[in-house]
Amino acid sequence: MSILTLNDIFHFSEQELPRVKLRFHVWEGSVDYTKSYYLADKEQVNNWNIFYNPEGKNYFRIGEIVVNFIKVGYNKWLLTTVKELTE
């Protein structure tokens, strides 16, 4: 069996690859809560939640590409969005 990488799917260029960041979400430590939260408001998860930076934290910078996942089961993650920060 061969290994499938994110680059096999997205074909990031050599210039883009260093700017790619992965974000993994599990809210409240519960997979069921995480799934229900995502299903209730996908836009909230794919926009505000992945870009929310608590005061003093800077997870992402302009020009970076964010690949967002939420946990949906034991060792199972759902890719929800890929976005490039522009502002």
N, C-alpha and C positions, 0 to 999 in steps of 0.2 A: 504494500500500500504506500502510495506517495504522499508527501506532506503538501497540504494546501495552505498557502500563505495569503495574507491580506493583499499583498502586492500582486499575486496571481489574479485576484478579483478586480482590483482597482487600477493596476498598472501605473502606480505612482512613478514619476520621473526621478532621476537621480537628484534633481534640485528640490523636488517636493518631499521626498522621503525623510530628510532630516527635520522637516517641519510637521510631520504627522504625529499626533498624540492620541492615545487611546484613553477613553473614559469609561469606567465600569461602575454601574450603579446597583446597589441593593439598599433599599430604604427600610428602616426599622429592623434590619437584620432578618427580614422575612421575605422569602420568594413570593408567597401568595400576596402579600401587601404590595410588593414591587410590581407584580403583574397587574393587579387591580388598579394601582395608581396610574400605570402607563395606559391601560385600556380606557380609563376614565378621561384622560386628557393628554393625548399624544403630543400636542403642540407645546404644552407646558414642559414635558420631559425633553422634547427635541429643541427647545429654544431656551427658556429661562433656566431650567435646572442645569443644563450642561455648561452654561456660561456664567452662572451665579458664582461670584467670588466674594467670600466673606472678607470683611475688612482686614487688610494686611496680607491677604493671599492674592496671588496672581497666577492662576493655573494656566491660563492661555494668553497669548499675545497676538497682536495683529499679524496676519500672514500665516498663522499656524492652521493646520487642518485637523479638525477634531472628528474622531471616529467614536461614536457613542454606542455602548452596549448596556442592556439591562439583564440581570440574572433571572431566568425563567425556570430553572430546575437545577438539580445537582449536576455540576459541570456543563450546564447548558446556558448559553448567552444569546440574546437576540440583538442583532445589529439594528438600531433604530434610525440612525441618520449619520451622514458625513457632511460636515460643513467647514468652509474656510472663513476665518475671521477677517472681516474687511473693515470694521470700525470699532 
